[in-house]
């Protein structure tokens, strides 16, 4: 795994290093109870710090080879929803969110423009 400061030490600009390593949002509040009102994610690495019961976050549209990590540091499970027109495993916008337990982590891997597959931590 690349480390930003090492890339910058070898001549990468700071933004190039972030593009290679992935950007981070370190304080997210889960919101809403459906895909439509869940908090939208925009980074490669996302840490949810506040999670009321039944709240969630929404992934961006998947791209082949993309990876998005969700770390749940909140007090409750967080529901992770796919973007409109996409699915996480077999879950779609209308069939519910993928649950990441309090203290849990999940990696979502895009295999096409319509599919995320989840790898859940123990």
Biotite code that builds the C-alpha atoms (Angstrom):
import biotite.structure as struc

atoms = struc.array([
    struc.Atom([0.000, 0.000, 0.000], chain_id="A", res_id=1, res_name="UNK", atom_name="CA", element="C"),
    struc.Atom([1.332, 3.409, -0.914], chain_id="A", res_id=2, res_name="UNK", atom_name="CA", element="C"),
    struc.Atom([1.983, 6.049, 1.750], chain_id="A", res_id=3, res_name="UNK", atom_name="CA", element="C"),
    struc.Atom([1.384, 9.680, 0.690], chain_id="A", res_id=4, res_name="UNK", atom_name="CA", element="C"),
    struc.Atom([4.542, 11.192, 2.231], chain_id="A", res_id=5, res_name="UNK", atom_name="CA", element="C"),
    struc.Atom([6.718, 8.587, 0.528], chain_id="A", res_id=6, res_name="UNK", atom_name="CA", element="C"),
    struc.Atom([5.130, 9.341, -2.822], chain_id="A", res_id=7, res_name="UNK", atom_name="CA", element="C"),
    struc.Atom([5.640, 13.077, -2.283], chain_id="A", res_id=8, res_name="UNK", atom_name="CA", element="C"),
    struc.Atom([9.268, 12.379, -1.331], chain_id="A", res_id=9, res_name="UNK", atom_name="CA", element="C"),
    struc.Atom([9.747, 10.747, -4.711], chain_id="A", res_id=10, res_name="UNK", atom_name="CA", element="C"),
    struc.Atom([8.365, 13.738, -6.613], chain_id="A", res_id=11, res_name="UNK", atom_name="CA", element="C"),
    struc.Atom([4.578, 13.355, -6.556], chain_id="A", res_id=12, res_name="UNK", atom_name="CA", element="C"),
    struc.Atom([2.540, 16.482, -5.889], chain_id="A", res_id=13, res_name="UNK", atom_name="CA", element="C"),
    struc.Atom([0.343, 16.270, -2.774], chain_id="A", res_id=14, res_name="UNK", atom_name="CA", element="C"),
    struc.Atom([-2.893, 15.883, -4.784], chain_id="A", res_id=15, res_name="UNK", atom_name="CA", element="C"),
    struc.Atom([-1.321, 13.175, -6.946], chain_id="A", res_id=16, res_name="UNK", atom_name="CA", element="C"),
    struc.Atom([-0.368, 11.271, -3.786], chain_id="A", res_id=17, res_name="UNK", atom_name="CA", element="C"),
    struc.Atom([-3.946, 11.538, -2.492], chain_id="A", res_id=18, res_name="UNK", atom_name="CA", element="C"),
    struc.Atom([-5.284, 10.322, -5.851], chain_id="A", res_id=19, res_name="UNK", atom_name="CA", element="C"),
    struc.Atom([-3.046, 7.236, -5.666], chain_id="A", res_id=20, res_name="UNK", atom_name="CA", element="C"),
    struc.Atom([-3.539, 6.469, -1.953], chain_id="A", res_id=21, res_name="UNK", atom_name="CA", element="C"),
    struc.Atom([-7.173, 7.495, -1.579], chain_id="A", res_id=22, res_name="UNK", atom_name="CA", element="C"),
    struc.Atom([-8.748, 10.450, 0.145], chain_id="A", res_id=23, res_name="UNK", atom_name="CA", element="C"),
    struc.Atom([-10.130, 10.249, 3.678], chain_id="A", res_id=24, res_name="UNK", atom_name="CA", element="C"),
    struc.Atom([-13.123, 11.742, 5.465], chain_id="A", res_id=25, res_name="UNK", atom_name="CA", element="C"),
    struc.Atom([-12.511, 11.097, 9.153], chain_id="A", res_id=26, res_name="UNK", atom_name="CA", element="C"),
    struc.Atom([-15.740, 12.357, 10.743], chain_id="A", res_id=27, res_name="UNK", atom_name="CA", element="C"),
    struc.Atom([-19.079, 11.450, 9.183], chain_id="A", res_id=28, res_name="UNK", atom_name="CA", element="C"),
    struc.Atom([-22.515, 11.516, 10.780], chain_id="A", res_id=29, res_name="UNK", atom_name="CA", element="C"),
    struc.Atom([-24.830, 8.809, 9.451], chain_id="A", res_id=30, res_name="UNK", atom_name="CA", element="C"),
    struc.Atom([-28.225, 10.212, 8.514], chain_id="A", res_id=31, res_name="UNK", atom_name="CA", element="C"),
    struc.Atom([-31.679, 9.255, 7.350], chain_id="A", res_id=32, res_name="UNK", atom_name="CA", element="C"),
    struc.Atom([-33.374, 5.881, 7.307], chain_id="A", res_id=33, res_name="UNK", atom_name="CA", element="C"),
    struc.Atom([-33.454, 5.212, 3.540], chain_id="A", res_id=34, res_name="UNK", atom_name="CA", element="C"),
    struc.Atom([-31.182, 5.473, 0.534], chain_id="A", res_id=35, res_name="UNK", atom_name="CA", element="C"),
    struc.Atom([-32.776, 8.817, -0.357], chain_id="A", res_id=36, res_name="UNK", atom_name="CA", element="C"),
    struc.Atom([-31.867, 10.581, 2.899], chain_id="A", res_id=37, res_name="UNK", atom_name="CA", element="C"),
    struc.Atom([-28.686, 8.730, 3.937], chain_id="A", res_id=38, res_name="UNK", atom_name="CA", element="C"),
    struc.Atom([-25.440, 10.723, 4.172], chain_id="A", res_id=39, res_name="UNK", atom_name="CA", element="C"),
    struc.Atom([-23.636, 10.620, 0.817], chain_id="A", res_id=40, res_name="UNK", atom_name="CA", element="C"),
    struc.Atom([-20.045, 9.376, 0.793], chain_id="A", res_id=41, res_name="UNK", atom_name="CA", element="C"),
    struc.Atom([-17.435, 10.941, -1.473], chain_id="A", res_id=42, res_name="UNK", atom_name="CA", element="C"),
    struc.Atom([-14.064, 9.593, -0.299], chain_id="A", res_id=43, res_name="UNK", atom_name="CA", element="C"),
    struc.Atom([-12.209, 6.306, -0.699], chain_id="A", res_id=44, res_name="UNK", atom_name="CA", element="C"),
    struc.Atom([-11.878, 5.920, 3.084], chain_id="A", res_id=45, res_name="UNK", atom_name="CA", element="C"),
    struc.Atom([-14.811, 6.990, 5.280], chain_id="A", res_id=46, res_name="UNK", atom_name="CA", element="C"),
    struc.Atom([-15.037, 6.899, 9.081], chain_id="A", res_id=47, res_name="UNK", atom_name="CA", element="C"),
    struc.Atom([-18.503, 7.220, 10.570], chain_id="A", res_id=48, res_name="UNK", atom_name="CA", element="C"),
    struc.Atom([-18.161, 8.726, 14.049], chain_id="A", res_id=49, res_name="UNK", atom_name="CA", element="C"),
    struc.Atom([-21.822, 9.362, 14.858], chain_id="A", res_id=50, res_name="UNK", atom_name="CA", element="C"),
    struc.Atom([-24.513, 6.785, 14.140], chain_id="A", res_id=51, res_name="UNK", atom_name="CA", element="C"),
    struc.Atom([-27.975, 6.966, 15.641], chain_id="A", res_id=52, res_name="UNK", atom_name="CA", element="C"),
    struc.Atom([-30.076, 3.794, 15.413], chain_id="A", res_id=53, res_name="UNK", atom_name="CA", element="C"),
    struc.Atom([-31.241, 2.931, 11.853], chain_id="A", res_id=54, res_name="UNK", atom_name="CA", element="C"),
    struc.Atom([-29.210, 5.682, 10.133], chain_id="A", res_id=55, res_name="UNK", atom_name="CA", element="C"),
    struc.Atom([-27.006, 5.191, 7.112], chain_id="A", res_id=56, res_name="UNK", atom_name="CA", element="C"),
    struc.Atom([-24.621, 6.334, 4.421], chain_id="A", res_id=57, res_name="UNK", atom_name="CA", element="C"),
    struc.Atom([-24.812, 6.054, 0.627], chain_id="A", res_id=58, res_name="UNK", atom_name="CA", element="C"),
    struc.Atom([-21.998, 4.946, -1.666], chain_id="A", res_id=59, res_name="UNK", atom_name="CA", element="C"),
    struc.Atom([-21.230, 6.786, -4.864], chain_id="A", res_id=60, res_name="UNK", atom_name="CA", element="C"),
    struc.Atom([-21.773, 5.023, -8.208], chain_id="A", res_id=61, res_name="UNK", atom_name="CA", element="C"),
    struc.Atom([-19.413, 2.057, -8.545], chain_id="A", res_id=62, res_name="UNK", atom_name="CA", element="C"),
    struc.Atom([-16.666, 1.894, -11.148], chain_id="A", res_id=63, res_name="UNK", atom_name="CA", element="C"),
    struc.Atom([-14.856, -1.246, -12.200], chain_id="A", res_id=64, res_name="UNK", atom_name="CA", element="C"),
    struc.Atom([-11.886, -1.662, -9.843], chain_id="A", res_id=65, res_name="UNK", atom_name="CA", element="C"),
    struc.Atom([-12.956, 1.028, -7.361], chain_id="A", res_id=66, res_name="UNK", atom_name="CA", element="C"),
    struc.Atom([-12.736, 0.444, -3.616], chain_id="A", res_id=67, res_name="UNK", atom_name="CA", element="C"),
    struc.Atom([-14.461, 2.313, -0.796], chain_id="A", res_id=68, res_name="UNK", atom_name="CA", element="C"),
    struc.Atom([-13.862, 1.599, 2.887], chain_id="A", res_id=69, res_name="UNK", atom_name="CA", element="C"),
    struc.Atom([-16.436, 2.336, 5.589], chain_id="A", res_id=70, res_name="UNK", atom_name="CA", element="C"),
    struc.Atom([-15.248, 2.301, 9.206], chain_id="A", res_id=71, res_name="UNK", atom_name="CA", element="C"),
    struc.Atom([-18.010, 2.487, 11.798], chain_id="A", res_id=72, res_name="UNK", atom_name="CA", element="C"),
    struc.Atom([-16.803, 4.158, 14.994], chain_id="A", res_id=73, res_name="UNK", atom_name="CA", element="C"),
    struc.Atom([-20.349, 5.084, 15.966], chain_id="A", res_id=74, res_name="UNK", atom_name="CA", element="C"),
    struc.Atom([-22.450, 3.632, 18.779], chain_id="A", res_id=75, res_name="UNK", atom_name="CA", element="C"),
    struc.Atom([-24.916, 1.807, 16.507], chain_id="A", res_id=76, res_name="UNK", atom_name="CA", element="C"),
    struc.Atom([-24.854, -0.239, 13.325], chain_id="A", res_id=77, res_name="UNK", atom_name="CA", element="C"),
    struc.Atom([-24.733, 1.801, 10.105], chain_id="A", res_id=78, res_name="UNK", atom_name="CA", element="C"),
    struc.Atom([-26.660, 0.881, 6.973], chain_id="A", res_id=79, res_name="UNK", atom_name="CA", element="C"),
    struc.Atom([-24.653, 1.336, 3.765], chain_id="A", res_id=80, res_name="UNK", atom_name="CA", element="C"),
    struc.Atom([-26.808, 1.896, 0.681], chain_id="A", res_id=81, res_name="UNK", atom_name="CA", element="C"),
    struc.Atom([-25.839, 1.657, -2.986], chain_id="A", res_id=82, res_name="UNK", atom_name="CA", element="C"),
    struc.Atom([-26.320, 4.600, -5.315], chain_id="A", res_id=83, res_name="UNK", atom_name="CA", element="C"),
    struc.Atom([-29.397, 4.644, -7.543], chain_id="A", res_id=84, res_name="UNK", atom_name="CA", element="C"),
    struc.Atom([-29.139, 1.954, -10.214], chain_id="A", res_id=85, res_name="UNK", atom_name="CA", element="C"),
    struc.Atom([-26.501, -0.036, -8.320], chain_id="A", res_id=86, res_name="UNK", atom_name="CA", element="C"),
    struc.Atom([-26.465, -2.941, -5.882], chain_id="A", res_id=87, res_name="UNK", atom_name="CA", element="C"),
    struc.Atom([-24.350, -4.104, -2.943], chain_id="A", res_id=88, res_name="UNK", atom_name="CA", element="C"),
    struc.Atom([-24.180, -7.887, -3.197], chain_id="A", res_id=89, res_name="UNK", atom_name="CA", element="C"),
    struc.Atom([-27.904, -8.556, -3.782], chain_id="A", res_id=90, res_name="UNK", atom_name="CA", element="C"),
    struc.Atom([-29.182, -5.396, -2.045], chain_id="A", res_id=91, res_name="UNK", atom_name="CA", element="C"),
    struc.Atom([-30.571, -2.604, -4.190], chain_id="A", res_id=92, res_name="UNK", atom_name="CA", element="C"),
    struc.Atom([-31.798, 0.890, -3.374], chain_id="A", res_id=93, res_name="UNK", atom_name="CA", element="C"),
    struc.Atom([-35.253, -0.510, -2.619], chain_id="A", res_id=94, res_name="UNK", atom_name="CA", element="C"),
    struc.Atom([-34.296, -3.749, -0.813], chain_id="A", res_id=95, res_name="UNK", atom_name="CA", element="C"),
    struc.Atom([-32.333, -2.254, 2.065], chain_id="A", res_id=96, res_name="UNK", atom_name="CA", element="C"),
    struc.Atom([-28.883, -1.328, 3.251], chain_id="A", res_id=97, res_name="UNK", atom_name="CA", element="C"),
    struc.Atom([-25.822, -3.417, 4.050], chain_id="A", res_id=98, res_name="UNK", atom_name="CA", element="C"),
    struc.Atom([-25.284, -3.384, 7.822], chain_id="A", res_id=99, res_name="UNK", atom_name="CA", element="C"),
    struc.Atom([-21.890, -2.530, 9.322], chain_id="A", res_id=100, res_name="UNK", atom_name="CA", element="C"),
    struc.Atom([-21.940, -3.152, 13.080], chain_id="A", res_id=101, res_name="UNK", atom_name="CA", element="C"),
    struc.Atom([-20.683, -0.624, 15.620], chain_id="A", res_id=102, res_name="UNK", atom_name="CA", element="C"),
    struc.Atom([-16.910, -1.025, 15.652], chain_id="A", res_id=103, res_name="UNK", atom_name="CA", element="C"),
    struc.Atom([-17.040, -2.838, 12.302], chain_id="A", res_id=104, res_name="UNK", atom_name="CA", element="C"),
    struc.Atom([-15.386, -2.179, 8.982], chain_id="A", res_id=105, res_name="UNK", atom_name="CA", element="C"),
    struc.Atom([-16.353, -3.005, 5.420], chain_id="A", res_id=106, res_name="UNK", atom_name="CA", element="C"),
    struc.Atom([-14.625, -2.700, 2.072], chain_id="A", res_id=107, res_name="UNK", atom_name="CA", element="C"),
    struc.Atom([-16.841, -2.234, -0.979], chain_id="A", res_id=108, res_name="UNK", atom_name="CA", element="C"),
    struc.Atom([-15.331, -3.277, -4.313], chain_id="A", res_id=109, res_name="UNK", atom_name="CA", element="C"),
    struc.Atom([-16.809, -2.090, -7.599], chain_id="A", res_id=110, res_name="UNK", atom_name="CA", element="C"),
    struc.Atom([-16.889, -4.735, -10.317], chain_id="A", res_id=111, res_name="UNK", atom_name="CA", element="C"),
    struc.Atom([-18.949, -2.790, -12.849], chain_id="A", res_id=112, res_name="UNK", atom_name="CA", element="C"),
    struc.Atom([-20.972, 0.406, -13.132], chain_id="A", res_id=113, res_name="UNK", atom_name="CA", element="C"),
    struc.Atom([-23.839, -1.334, -11.307], chain_id="A", res_id=114, res_name="UNK", atom_name="CA", element="C"),
    struc.Atom([-22.271, -3.644, -8.710], chain_id="A", res_id=115, res_name="UNK", atom_name="CA", element="C"),
    struc.Atom([-20.538, -3.254, -5.375], chain_id="A", res_id=116, res_name="UNK", atom_name="CA", element="C"),
    struc.Atom([-19.441, -6.346, -3.459], chain_id="A", res_id=117, res_name="UNK", atom_name="CA", element="C"),
    struc.Atom([-18.796, -6.111, 0.272], chain_id="A", res_id=118, res_name="UNK", atom_name="CA", element="C"),
    struc.Atom([-15.972, -7.579, 2.323], chain_id="A", res_id=119, res_name="UNK", atom_name="CA", element="C"),
    struc.Atom([-16.959, -7.339, 6.004], chain_id="A", res_id=120, res_name="UNK", atom_name="CA", element="C"),
    struc.Atom([-14.481, -7.410, 8.871], chain_id="A", res_id=121, res_name="UNK", atom_name="CA", element="C"),
    struc.Atom([-14.842, -9.895, 11.704], chain_id="A", res_id=122, res_name="UNK", atom_name="CA", element="C"),
])
